[in-house]
Amino acid sequence: MPSRSSRSSTRRATPPPAKASFIMELHATVSREELEGSECIAESGDFALYSRGRDSYLLVQRHSGTPWSAISVSGDGVFRIGGLFSDAMRHLYRDIASTVNGKKGVPA
């Protein structure tokens, strides 16, 4: 059985990312093997969201004609980015609503 000191030094060798510094990281390519052990929690078209554990998520573009790419996002980043996407959806809806209604600048 390892001694207490060797276990604690092992933990320090692979610390979790600091919440303040880890918000988003880009991954040019992601393989299926890299996703093994990760839980797919949502899918839509060519996109899938995987839980990587320790408050870390991976949004993967799984297009069949190109290498898969992804962004990893911390739990804090999910909330920050989610708010931005909500704003983008409102903006998009206003543009669509103004086209359908034949009016410019439908109020929010």
C-alpha positions as CSV (number, residue, x, y, z in Angstrom):
1,M,0.0,0.0,0.0
2,P,1.5,3.4,-0.9
3,S,2.3,5.7,1.9
4,R,0.3,8.8,2.5
5,S,3.0,11.1,1.2
6,S,3.3,9.3,-2.1
7,R,-0.5,9.5,-2.6
8,S,-0.5,13.3,-2.0
9,S,2.4,13.9,-4.4
10,T,0.5,11.9,-7.0
11,R,-2.5,14.2,-6.6
12,R,-0.4,17.3,-7.0
13,A,1.1,16.0,-10.3
14,T,-2.3,16.2,-12.0
15,P,-4.2,19.1,-10.5
16,P,-7.6,20.1,-11.8
17,P,-7.6,23.3,-13.9
18,A,-8.1,26.4,-11.9
19,K,-11.7,27.6,-12.2
20,A,-10.8,31.2,-12.9
21,S,-8.2,30.4,-15.6
22,F,-10.0,27.5,-17.4
23,I,-13.0,28.7,-19.2
24,M,-12.5,27.5,-22.8
25,E,-9.9,25.6,-24.8
26,L,-10.0,24.9,-28.6
27,H,-9.2,21.5,-30.0
28,A,-8.5,21.4,-33.7
29,T,-9.1,17.6,-33.9
30,V,-10.8,15.2,-31.6
31,S,-10.9,11.4,-32.1
32,R,-13.6,9.0,-31.0
33,E,-11.0,7.4,-28.8
34,E,-10.5,10.6,-26.9
35,L,-14.3,10.6,-26.1
36,E,-14.3,7.1,-24.6
37,G,-15.4,7.3,-21.0
38,S,-17.1,10.7,-21.6
39,E,-20.9,10.8,-21.4
40,C,-22.7,12.3,-24.4
41,I,-25.4,14.4,-22.7
42,A,-26.9,16.2,-25.7
43,E,-26.9,16.0,-29.5
44,S,-28.2,18.1,-32.3
45,G,-27.3,17.6,-35.9
46,D,-23.5,17.4,-36.3
47,F,-23.0,18.7,-32.7
48,A,-22.7,16.8,-29.5
49,L,-22.0,17.8,-25.9
50,Y,-20.0,15.5,-23.7
51,S,-19.5,15.6,-19.9
52,R,-15.8,15.0,-19.2
53,G,-16.2,15.1,-15.4
54,R,-14.8,17.6,-12.9
55,D,-17.1,20.4,-14.2
56,S,-15.6,20.1,-17.8
57,Y,-17.6,19.8,-21.0
58,L,-16.7,19.2,-24.6
59,L,-18.8,20.6,-27.5
60,V,-17.8,18.5,-30.5
61,Q,-18.6,19.2,-34.2
62,R,-18.9,15.6,-35.6
63,H,-19.2,16.4,-39.3
64,S,-18.6,13.3,-41.4
65,G,-16.6,15.1,-44.1
66,T,-14.0,16.7,-41.9
67,P,-12.0,15.8,-38.8
68,W,-14.0,16.3,-35.6
69,S,-13.1,19.5,-33.7
70,A,-14.2,20.8,-30.3
71,I,-14.1,23.3,-27.6
72,S,-13.8,22.3,-23.9
73,V,-15.6,24.5,-21.5
74,S,-15.5,24.7,-17.7
75,G,-18.7,24.6,-15.7
76,D,-18.4,28.4,-15.2
77,G,-17.8,28.8,-18.9
78,V,-21.0,26.9,-19.7
79,F,-23.0,29.6,-17.8
80,R,-21.1,32.5,-19.3
81,I,-21.3,31.1,-22.9
82,G,-25.0,30.0,-22.4
83,G,-25.9,33.6,-21.6
84,L,-24.2,34.8,-24.7
85,F,-26.0,32.3,-26.9
86,S,-29.3,33.3,-25.3
87,D,-28.5,36.9,-26.4
88,A,-27.7,35.6,-29.9
89,M,-31.0,33.7,-30.1
90,R,-32.9,36.9,-29.1
91,H,-31.0,38.8,-31.8
92,L,-31.8,36.2,-34.4
93,Y,-35.4,36.0,-33.4
94,R,-35.8,39.8,-33.8
95,D,-34.3,39.6,-37.3
96,I,-36.7,36.8,-38.2
97,A,-39.7,38.5,-36.6
98,S,-38.9,41.8,-38.4
99,T,-38.7,39.9,-41.7
100,V,-42.0,38.1,-41.1
101,N,-43.8,41.2,-39.9
102,G,-42.2,43.4,-42.6
103,K,-41.0,45.8,-39.9
104,K,-37.5,46.8,-38.9
105,G,-36.4,46.8,-35.3
106,V,-39.1,44.8,-33.5
107,P,-38.6,45.7,-29.8
108,A,-37.2,43.1,-27.4
